[in-house]
Amino acid sequence: MEKSLAQLSSRAKEEKHYDDVKAEIEAIRRKVSTNKSNDLTRFKPEIRELLEQEIVSRYYFQKGQIEASFDDDPDILMALNVLNDQARYAALLKPGTPEAKSRPELKKTGEK
């Protein structure tokens, strides 16, 4: 955004419109600066995950990186939820229940 603002400013100066839009450009520049200072807080989960992946990959290589991704993998989290819910787990295993019918490996070919 800062590069775009710099380009906008220089373009406005080239076309002799800078004095007309100077106040707006400066207001946007201040807002971007304020938002930039809040970025660490706003993107904390993403930054934490990237740092964790980088640290793990440096110390434990690919195996550690894969294991570290287990904490955030939606499929693994869903599997853990099913395993911890005994009623749902039993329903998935019991033929004829709606849960069991939704399992893709039990669907017959040609069935919609």
N, CA, C and O atoms as a GROMACS GRO file, in nm:
protein
  448
    1MET      N    1   0.083  -0.119   0.000
    1MET     CA    2   0.000   0.000   0.000
    1MET      C    3   0.087   0.126   0.000
    1MET      O    4   0.055   0.226  -0.064
    2GLU      N    5   0.198   0.117   0.073
    2GLU     CA    6   0.286   0.234   0.078
    2GLU      C    7   0.346   0.264  -0.058
    2GLU      O    8   0.358   0.380  -0.097
    3LYS      N    9   0.383   0.159  -0.132
    3LYS     CA   10   0.436   0.179  -0.267
    3LYS      C   11   0.330   0.240  -0.358
    3LYS      O   12   0.359   0.329  -0.438
    4SER      N   13   0.208   0.191  -0.345
    4SER     CA   14   0.099   0.244  -0.427
    4SER      C   15   0.073   0.391  -0.395
    4SER      O   16   0.048   0.471  -0.484
    5LEU      N   17   0.080   0.425  -0.267
    5LEU     CA   18   0.061   0.566  -0.228
    5LEU      C   19   0.173   0.654  -0.283
    5LEU      O   20   0.150   0.766  -0.328
    6ALA      N   21   0.296   0.600  -0.280
    6ALA     CA   22   0.409   0.676  -0.335
    6ALA      C   23   0.391   0.696  -0.485
    6ALA      O   24   0.419   0.804  -0.538
    7GLN      N   25   0.345   0.592  -0.554
    7GLN     CA   26   0.320   0.604  -0.697
    7GLN      C   27   0.208   0.703  -0.726
    7GLN      O   28   0.217   0.783  -0.819
    8LEU      N   29   0.103   0.698  -0.644
    8LEU     CA   30  -0.008   0.791  -0.660
    8LEU      C   31   0.040   0.935  -0.640
    8LEU      O   32   0.003   1.025  -0.716
    9SER      N   33   0.121   0.955  -0.538
    9SER     CA   34   0.173   1.090  -0.511
    9SER      C   35   0.257   1.140  -0.628
    9SER      O   36   0.239   1.253  -0.673
   10SER      N   37   0.348   1.057  -0.676
   10SER     CA   38   0.434   1.101  -0.787
   10SER      C   39   0.353   1.122  -0.914
   10SER      O   40   0.380   1.214  -0.990
   11ARG      N   41   0.253   1.037  -0.936
   11ARG     CA   42   0.168   1.053  -1.055
   11ARG      C   43   0.088   1.182  -1.045
   11ARG      O   44   0.072   1.254  -1.144
   12ALA      N   45   0.036   1.211  -0.925
   12ALA     CA   46  -0.040   1.334  -0.905
   12ALA      C   47   0.049   1.457  -0.925
   12ALA      O   48   0.004   1.559  -0.977
   13LYS      N   49   0.176   1.447  -0.882
   13LYS     CA   50   0.269   1.558  -0.903
   13LYS      C   51   0.299   1.577  -1.051
   13LYS      O   52   0.307   1.690  -1.100
   14GLU      N   53   0.316   1.466  -1.122
   14GLU     CA   54   0.343   1.474  -1.266
   14GLU      C   55   0.228   1.540  -1.341
   14GLU      O   56   0.249   1.618  -1.434
   15GLU      N   57   0.106   1.508  -1.299
   15GLU     CA   58  -0.011   1.561  -1.368
   15GLU      C   59  -0.061   1.691  -1.306
   15GLU      O   60  -0.168   1.741  -1.342
   16LYS      N   61   0.017   1.744  -1.214
   16LYS     CA   62  -0.012   1.874  -1.151
   16LYS      C   63  -0.144   1.877  -1.073
   16LYS      O   64  -0.211   1.980  -1.066
   17HIS      N   65  -0.180   1.763  -1.014
   17HIS     CA   66  -0.300   1.757  -0.931
   17HIS      C   67  -0.266   1.731  -0.784
   17HIS      O   68  -0.357   1.711  -0.703
   18TYR      N   69  -0.141   1.729  -0.751
   18TYR     CA   70  -0.100   1.693  -0.615
   18TYR      C   71  -0.159   1.786  -0.511
   18TYR      O   72  -0.206   1.740  -0.406
   19ASP      N   73  -0.158   1.917  -0.537
   19ASP     CA   74  -0.212   2.011  -0.438
   19ASP      C   75  -0.360   1.987  -0.411
   19ASP      O   76  -0.408   2.013  -0.301
   20ASP      N   77  -0.433   1.937  -0.512
   20ASP     CA   78  -0.577   1.911  -0.496
   20ASP      C   79  -0.604   1.789  -0.408
   20ASP      O   80  -0.705   1.785  -0.337
   21VAL      N   81  -0.515   1.689  -0.411
   21VAL     CA   82  -0.539   1.564  -0.340
   21VAL      C   83  -0.440   1.540  -0.226
   21VAL      O   84  -0.440   1.433  -0.165
   22LYS      N   85  -0.358   1.637  -0.197
   22LYS     CA   86  -0.254   1.621  -0.095
   22LYS      C   87  -0.312   1.581   0.041
   22LYS      O   88  -0.260   1.490   0.106
   23ALA      N   89  -0.418   1.646   0.084
   23ALA     CA   90  -0.477   1.618   0.216
   23ALA      C   91  -0.530   1.475   0.222
   23ALA      O   92  -0.512   1.406   0.323
   24GLU      N   93  -0.596   1.430   0.116
   24GLU     CA   94  -0.650   1.295   0.113
   24GLU      C   95  -0.538   1.190   0.114
   24GLU      O   96  -0.548   1.088   0.183
   25ILE      N   97  -0.433   1.216   0.038
   25ILE     CA   98  -0.320   1.122   0.033
   25ILE      C   99  -0.254   1.112   0.170
   25ILE      O  100  -0.219   1.003   0.214
   26GLU      N  101  -0.237   1.224   0.236
   26GLU     CA  102  -0.176   1.224   0.369
   26GLU      C  103  -0.265   1.154   0.471
   26GLU      O  104  -0.215   1.085   0.560
   27ALA      N  105  -0.396   1.171   0.459
   27ALA     CA  106  -0.489   1.103   0.550
   27ALA      C  107  -0.480   0.952   0.530
   27ALA      O  108  -0.479   0.876   0.627
   28ILE      N  109  -0.474   0.909   0.405
   28ILE     CA  110  -0.460   0.765   0.377
   28ILE      C  111  -0.327   0.715   0.429
   28ILE      O  112  -0.320   0.606   0.486
   29ARG      N  113  -0.221   0.792   0.411
   29ARG     CA  114  -0.088   0.752   0.457
   29ARG      C  115  -0.087   0.734   0.610
   29ARG      O  116  -0.027   0.640   0.661
   30ARG      N  117  -0.153   0.825   0.683
   30ARG     CA  118  -0.161   0.812   0.829
   30ARG      C  119  -0.240   0.688   0.868
   30ARG      O  120  -0.201   0.616   0.961
   31LYS      N  121  -0.350   0.662   0.799
   31LYS     CA  122  -0.434   0.545   0.829
   31LYS      C  123  -0.357   0.416   0.803
   31LYS      O  124  -0.366   0.321   0.881
   32VAL      N  125  -0.282   0.412   0.694
   32VAL     CA  126  -0.201   0.294   0.662
   32VAL      C  127  -0.095   0.273   0.768
   32VAL      O  128  -0.067   0.160   0.808
   33SER      N  129  -0.035   0.380   0.814
   33SER     CA  130   0.067   0.372   0.917
   33SER      C  131   0.008   0.317   1.047
   33SER      O  132   0.071   0.235   1.114
   34THR      N  133  -0.111   0.363   1.083
   34THR     CA  134  -0.178   0.314   1.203
   34THR      C  135  -0.212   0.166   1.188
   34THR      O  136  -0.191   0.088   1.281
   35ASN      N  137  -0.265   0.127   1.072
   35ASN     CA  138  -0.298  -0.013   1.048
   35ASN      C  139  -0.175  -0.101   1.050
   35ASN      O  140  -0.179  -0.215   1.095
   36LYS      N  141  -0.065  -0.048   1.001
   36LYS     CA  142   0.060  -0.124   0.997
   36LYS      C  143   0.108  -0.158   1.139
   36LYS      O  144   0.160  -0.266   1.163
   37SER      N  145   0.089  -0.064   1.231
   37SER     CA  146   0.131  -0.090   1.369
   37SER      C  147   0.042  -0.195   1.436
   37SER      O  148   0.085  -0.260   1.532
   38ASN      N  149  -0.080  -0.212   1.387
   38ASN     CA  150  -0.172  -0.311   1.444
   38ASN      C  151  -0.162  -0.447   1.376
   38ASN      O  152  -0.227  -0.542   1.419
   39ASP      N  153  -0.082  -0.458   1.271
   39ASP     CA  154  -0.074  -0.582   1.194
   39ASP      C  155  -0.023  -0.700   1.277
   39ASP      O  156  -0.071  -0.812   1.258
   40LEU      N  157   0.070  -0.677   1.366
   40LEU     CA  158   0.120  -0.788   1.448
   40LEU      C  159   0.009  -0.848   1.533
   40LEU      O  160   0.002  -0.970   1.550
   41THR      N  161  -0.075  -0.764   1.586
   41THR     CA  162  -0.186  -0.813   1.666
   41THR      C  163  -0.293  -0.879   1.578
   41THR      O  164  -0.346  -0.985   1.611
   42ARG      N  165  -0.323  -0.815   1.467
   42ARG     CA  166  -0.428  -0.864   1.379
   42ARG      C  167  -0.393  -0.999   1.317
   42ARG      O  168  -0.479  -1.086   1.306
   43PHE      N  169  -0.268  -1.016   1.278
   43PHE     CA  170  -0.227  -1.139   1.210
   43PHE      C  171  -0.149  -1.234   1.300
   43PHE      O  172  -0.071  -1.317   1.252
   44LYS      N  173  -0.169  -1.220   1.432
   44LYS     CA  174  -0.095  -1.301   1.528
   44LYS      C  175  -0.109  -1.452   1.504
   44LYS      O  176  -0.008  -1.521   1.506
   45PRO      N  177  -0.229  -1.504   1.480
   45PRO     CA  178  -0.239  -1.650   1.458
   45PRO      C  179  -0.160  -1.697   1.335
   45PRO      O  180  -0.093  -1.800   1.340
   46GLU      N  181  -0.169  -1.621   1.226
   46GLU     CA  182  -0.096  -1.658   1.104
   46GLU      C  183   0.055  -1.650   1.125
   46GLU      O  184   0.129  -1.738   1.081
   47ILE      N  185   0.098  -1.545   1.192
   47ILE     CA  186   0.241  -1.528   1.217
   47ILE      C  187   0.292  -1.638   1.308
   47ILE      O  188   0.399  -1.694   1.284
   48ARG      N  189   0.215  -1.671   1.412
   48ARG     CA  190   0.254  -1.776   1.505
   48ARG      C  191   0.269  -1.910   1.432
   48ARG      O  192   0.366  -1.982   1.453
   49GLU      N  193   0.172  -1.941   1.347
   49GLU     CA  194   0.177  -2.068   1.274
   49GLU      C  195   0.298  -2.073   1.180
   49GLU      O  196   0.366  -2.175   1.172
   50LEU      N  197   0.324  -1.964   1.109
   50LEU     CA  198   0.439  -1.960   1.018
   50LEU      C  199   0.571  -1.975   1.094
   50LEU      O  200   0.661  -2.046   1.050
   51LEU      N  201   0.582  -1.905   1.207
   51LEU     CA  202   0.704  -1.916   1.287
   51LEU      C  203   0.722  -2.056   1.342
   51LEU      O  204   0.832  -2.110   1.343
   52GLU      N  205   0.612  -2.116   1.388
   52GLU     CA  206   0.618  -2.251   1.441
   52GLU      C  207   0.665  -2.349   1.332
   52GLU      O  208   0.751  -2.434   1.357
   53GLN      N  209   0.608  -2.336   1.214
   53GLN     CA  210   0.647  -2.423   1.102
   53GLN      C  211   0.796  -2.405   1.068
   53GLN      O  212   0.866  -2.503   1.043
   54GLU      N  213   0.840  -2.282   1.066
   54GLU     CA  214   0.981  -2.255   1.032
   54GLU      C  215   1.076  -2.311   1.136
   54GLU      O  216   1.177  -2.373   1.102
   55ILE      N  217   1.044  -2.291   1.263
   55ILE     CA  218   1.130  -2.341   1.372
   55ILE      C  219   1.134  -2.493   1.370
   55ILE      O  220   1.240  -2.553   1.381
   56VAL      N  221   1.017  -2.554   1.357
   56VAL     CA  222   1.010  -2.700   1.355
   56VAL      C  223   1.087  -2.756   1.236
   56VAL      O  224   1.159  -2.855   1.250
   57SER      N  225   1.072  -2.694   1.120
   57SER     CA  226   1.141  -2.747   1.001
   57SER      C  227   1.293  -2.735   1.014
   57SER      O  228   1.366  -2.818   0.960
   58ARG      N  229   1.340  -2.636   1.085
   58ARG     CA  230   1.485  -2.621   1.102
   58ARG      C  231   1.542  -2.721   1.202
   58ARG      O  232   1.656  -2.767   1.186
   59TYR      N  233   1.464  -2.756   1.304
   59TYR     CA  234   1.515  -2.846   1.406
   59TYR      C  235   1.477  -2.992   1.383
   59TYR      O  236   1.554  -3.083   1.414
   60TYR      N  237   1.358  -3.015   1.329
   60TYR     CA  238   1.310  -3.152   1.316
   60TYR      C  239   1.282  -3.193   1.171
   60TYR      O  240   1.231  -3.302   1.146
   61PHE      N  241   1.315  -3.106   1.080
   61PHE     CA  242   1.303  -3.132   0.937
   61PHE      C  243   1.159  -3.164   0.896
   61PHE      O  244   1.065  -3.117   0.960
   62GLN      N  245   1.141  -3.242   0.792
   62GLN     CA  246   1.008  -3.264   0.736
   62GLN      C  247   0.915  -3.337   0.832
   62GLN      O  248   0.797  -3.302   0.842
   63LYS      N  249   0.964  -3.437   0.903
   63LYS     CA  250   0.881  -3.512   0.996
   63LYS      C  251   0.823  -3.420   1.103
   63LYS      O  252   0.704  -3.428   1.134
   64GLY      N  253   0.905  -3.334   1.159
   64GLY     CA  254   0.858  -3.241   1.262
   64GLY      C  255   0.760  -3.141   1.206
   64GLY      O  256   0.666  -3.101   1.274
   65GLN      N  257   0.783  -3.099   1.083
   65GLN     CA  258   0.693  -3.003   1.020
   65GLN      C  259   0.554  -3.065   0.999
   65GLN      O  260   0.452  -3.000   1.021
   66ILE      N  261   0.552  -3.189   0.958
   66ILE     CA  262   0.425  -3.258   0.938
   66ILE      C  263   0.353  -3.276   1.072
   66ILE      O  264   0.233  -3.251   1.082
   67GLU      N  265   0.427  -3.318   1.175
   67GLU     CA  266   0.366  -3.337   1.307
   67GLU      C  267   0.313  -3.205   1.363
   67GLU      O  268   0.209  -3.203   1.428
   68ALA      N  269   0.385  -3.096   1.339
   68ALA     CA  270   0.340  -2.967   1.390
   68ALA      C  271   0.212  -2.921   1.320
   68ALA      O  272   0.133  -2.847   1.380
   69SER      N  273   0.191  -2.963   1.197
   69SER     CA  274   0.071  -2.922   1.125
   69SER      C  275  -0.054  -2.995   1.174
   69SER      O  276  -0.165  -2.953   1.143
   70PHE      N  277  -0.037  -3.103   1.252
   70PHE     CA  278  -0.151  -3.177   1.304
   70PHE      C  279  -0.240  -3.091   1.392
   70PHE      O  280  -0.362  -3.112   1.395
   71ASP      N  281  -0.183  -2.996   1.463
   71ASP     CA  282  -0.260  -2.913   1.555
   71ASP      C  283  -0.366  -2.829   1.483
   71ASP      O  284  -0.469  -2.796   1.542
   72ASP      N  285  -0.341  -2.795   1.357
   72ASP     CA  286  -0.430  -2.705   1.284
   72ASP      C  287  -0.502  -2.773   1.168
   72ASP      O  288  -0.581  -2.708   1.100
   73ASP      N  289  -0.477  -2.901   1.144
   73ASP     CA  290  -0.536  -2.971   1.030
   73ASP      C  291  -0.685  -2.996   1.057
   73ASP      O  292  -0.718  -3.066   1.152
   74PRO      N  293  -0.774  -2.940   0.973
   74PRO     CA  294  -0.918  -2.955   0.999
   74PRO      C  295  -0.965  -3.100   0.991
   74PRO      O  296  -1.055  -3.139   1.066
   75ASP      N  297  -0.906  -3.181   0.904
   75ASP     CA  298  -0.946  -3.322   0.894
   75ASP      C  299  -0.910  -3.398   1.021
   75ASP      O  300  -0.989  -3.479   1.069
   76ILE      N  301  -0.793  -3.372   1.074
   76ILE     CA  302  -0.750  -3.441   1.196
   76ILE      C  303  -0.833  -3.394   1.315
   76ILE      O  304  -0.871  -3.475   1.400
   77LEU      N  305  -0.863  -3.265   1.321
   77LEU     CA  306  -0.946  -3.214   1.429
   77LEU      C  307  -1.087  -3.275   1.424
   77LEU      O  308  -1.144  -3.308   1.528
   78MET      N  309  -1.142  -3.289   1.302
   78MET     CA  310  -1.274  -3.350   1.288
   78MET      C  311  -1.268  -3.498   1.329
   78MET      O  312  -1.359  -3.547   1.396
   79ALA      N  313  -1.164  -3.568   1.288
   79ALA     CA  314  -1.150  -3.710   1.325
   79ALA      C  315  -1.141  -3.725   1.476
   79ALA      O  316  -1.201  -3.817   1.532
   80LEU      N  317  -1.068  -3.636   1.542
   80LEU     CA  318  -1.059  -3.642   1.688
   80LEU      C  319  -1.195  -3.618   1.753
   80LEU      O  320  -1.230  -3.683   1.851
   81ASN      N  321  -1.272  -3.524   1.696
   81ASN     CA  322  -1.406  -3.498   1.750
   81ASN      C  323  -1.494  -3.622   1.738
   81ASN      O  324  -1.567  -3.656   1.831
   82VAL      N  325  -1.487  -3.691   1.623
   82VAL     CA  326  -1.567  -3.812   1.604
   82VAL      C  327  -1.522  -3.921   1.701
   82VAL      O  328  -1.605  -3.988   1.761
   83LEU      N  329  -1.391  -3.938   1.715
   83LEU     CA  330  -1.340  -4.041   1.806
   83LEU      C  331  -1.378  -4.014   1.951
   83LEU      O  332  -1.397  -4.108   2.029
   84ASN      N  333  -1.388  -3.889   1.989
   84ASN     CA  334  -1.424  -3.853   2.126
   84ASN      C  335  -1.574  -3.857   2.151
   84ASN      O  336  -1.617  -3.856   2.266
   85ASP      N  337  -1.655  -3.862   2.046
   85ASP     CA  338  -1.801  -3.869   2.058
   85ASP      C  339  -1.843  -4.012   2.029
   85ASP      O  340  -1.864  -4.050   1.914
   86GLN      N  341  -1.857  -4.092   2.135
   86GLN     CA  342  -1.883  -4.235   2.118
   86GLN      C  343  -2.014  -4.263   2.045
   86GLN      O  344  -2.021  -4.357   1.966
   87ALA      N  345  -2.116  -4.185   2.069
   87ALA     CA  346  -2.245  -4.207   2.004
   87ALA      C  347  -2.233  -4.184   1.853
   87ALA      O  348  -2.283  -4.264   1.773
   88ARG      N  349  -2.167  -4.079   1.816
   88ARG     CA  350  -2.148  -4.050   1.673
   88ARG      C  351  -2.060  -4.155   1.607
   88ARG      O  352  -2.088  -4.199   1.496
   89TYR      N  353  -1.956  -4.195   1.676
   89TYR     CA  354  -1.865  -4.298   1.625
   89TYR      C  355  -1.941  -4.429   1.600
   89TYR      O  356  -1.924  -4.492   1.496
   90ALA      N  357  -2.023  -4.469   1.696
   90ALA     CA  358  -2.101  -4.592   1.682
   90ALA      C  359  -2.201  -4.580   1.568
   90ALA      O  360  -2.222  -4.676   1.493
   91ALA      N  361  -2.263  -4.461   1.554
   91ALA     CA  362  -2.360  -4.440   1.446
   91ALA      C  363  -2.294  -4.449   1.309
   91ALA      O  364  -2.354  -4.499   1.214
   92LEU      N  365  -2.172  -4.400   1.299
   92LEU     CA  366  -2.099  -4.408   1.172
   92LEU      C  367  -2.067  -4.552   1.134
   92LEU      O  368  -2.061  -4.586   1.016
   93LEU      N  369  -2.045  -4.635   1.234
   93LEU     CA  370  -2.009  -4.774   1.208
   93LEU      C  371  -2.131  -4.864   1.185
   93LEU      O  372  -2.118  -4.971   1.126
   94LYS      N  373  -2.247  -4.821   1.230
   94LYS     CA  374  -2.368  -4.903   1.221
   94LYS      C  375  -2.434  -4.885   1.084
   94LYS      O  376  -2.471  -4.774   1.047
   95PRO      N  377  -2.448  -4.994   1.007
   95PRO     CA  378  -2.508  -4.984   0.873
   95PRO      C  379  -2.654  -4.939   0.882
   95PRO      O  380  -2.725  -4.972   0.977
   96GLY      N  381  -2.697  -4.864   0.781
   96GLY     CA  382  -2.836  -4.821   0.774
   96GLY      C  383  -2.865  -4.687   0.838
   96GLY      O  384  -2.973  -4.632   0.815
   97THR      N  385  -2.775  -4.632   0.917
   97THR     CA  386  -2.799  -4.502   0.979
   97THR      C  387  -2.766  -4.391   0.879
   97THR      O  388  -2.684  -4.411   0.789
   98PRO      N  389  -2.828  -4.274   0.895
   98PRO     CA  390  -2.799  -4.163   0.803
   98PRO      C  391  -2.650  -4.127   0.802
   98PRO      O  392  -2.594  -4.092   0.698
   99GLU      N  393  -2.586  -4.136   0.919
   99GLU     CA  394  -2.443  -4.105   0.926
   99GLU      C  395  -2.362  -4.203   0.842
   99GLU      O  396  -2.270  -4.164   0.771
  100ALA      N  397  -2.395  -4.330   0.851
  100ALA     CA  398  -2.323  -4.433   0.777
  100ALA      C  399  -2.347  -4.418   0.628
  100ALA      O  400  -2.258  -4.443   0.547
  101LYS      N  401  -2.469  -4.377   0.590
  101LYS     CA  402  -2.500  -4.360   0.448
  101LYS      C  403  -2.423  -4.243   0.388
  101LYS      O  404  -2.400  -4.240   0.267
  102SER      N  405  -2.384  -4.146   0.469
  102SER     CA  406  -2.312  -4.030   0.418
  102SER      C  407  -2.164  -4.058   0.396
  102SER      O  408  -2.093  -3.978   0.335
  103ARG      N  409  -2.118  -4.174   0.445
  103ARG     CA  410  -1.977  -4.209   0.425
  103ARG      C  411  -1.954  -4.245   0.279
  103ARG      O  412  -2.022  -4.333   0.227
  104PRO      N  413  -1.859  -4.179   0.211
  104PRO     CA  414  -1.839  -4.200   0.068
  104PRO      C  415  -1.801  -4.344   0.032
  104PRO      O  416  -1.836  -4.390  -0.076
  105GLU      N  417  -1.730  -4.416   0.119
  105GLU     CA  418  -1.687  -4.552   0.085
  105GLU      C  419  -1.800  -4.650   0.086
  105GLU      O  420  -1.786  -4.762   0.036
  106LEU      N  421  -1.916  -4.613   0.145
  106LEU     CA  422  -2.030  -4.703   0.151
  106LEU      C  423  -2.131  -4.677   0.038
  106LEU      O  424  -2.221  -4.758   0.016
  107LYS      N  425  -2.115  -4.566  -0.034
  107LYS     CA  426  -2.208  -4.536  -0.142
  107LYS      C  427  -2.184  -4.628  -0.260
  107LYS      O  428  -2.070  -4.659  -0.295
  108LYS      N  429  -2.294  -4.671  -0.321
  108LYS     CA  430  -2.284  -4.757  -0.438
  108LYS      C  431  -2.266  -4.672  -0.562
  108LYS      O  432  -2.311  -4.557  -0.567
  109THR      N  433  -2.200  -4.728  -0.661
  109THR     CA  434  -2.182  -4.654  -0.787
  109THR      C  435  -2.318  -4.630  -0.850
  109THR      O  436  -2.404  -4.718  -0.850
  110GLY      N  437  -2.335  -4.511  -0.904
  110GLY     CA  438  -2.459  -4.474  -0.970
  110GLY      C  439  -2.561  -4.416  -0.874
  110GLY      O  440  -2.664  -4.365  -0.918
  111GLU      N  441  -2.536  -4.423  -0.744
  111GLU     CA  442  -2.630  -4.370  -0.645
  111GLU      C  443  -2.610  -4.220  -0.633
  111GLU      O  444  -2.497  -4.172  -0.633
  112LYS      N  445  -2.718  -4.146  -0.623
  112LYS     CA  446  -2.708  -3.998  -0.616
  112LYS      C  447  -2.716  -3.952  -0.474
  112LYS      O  448  -2.709  -3.832  -0.448
   0.00000   0.00000   0.00000
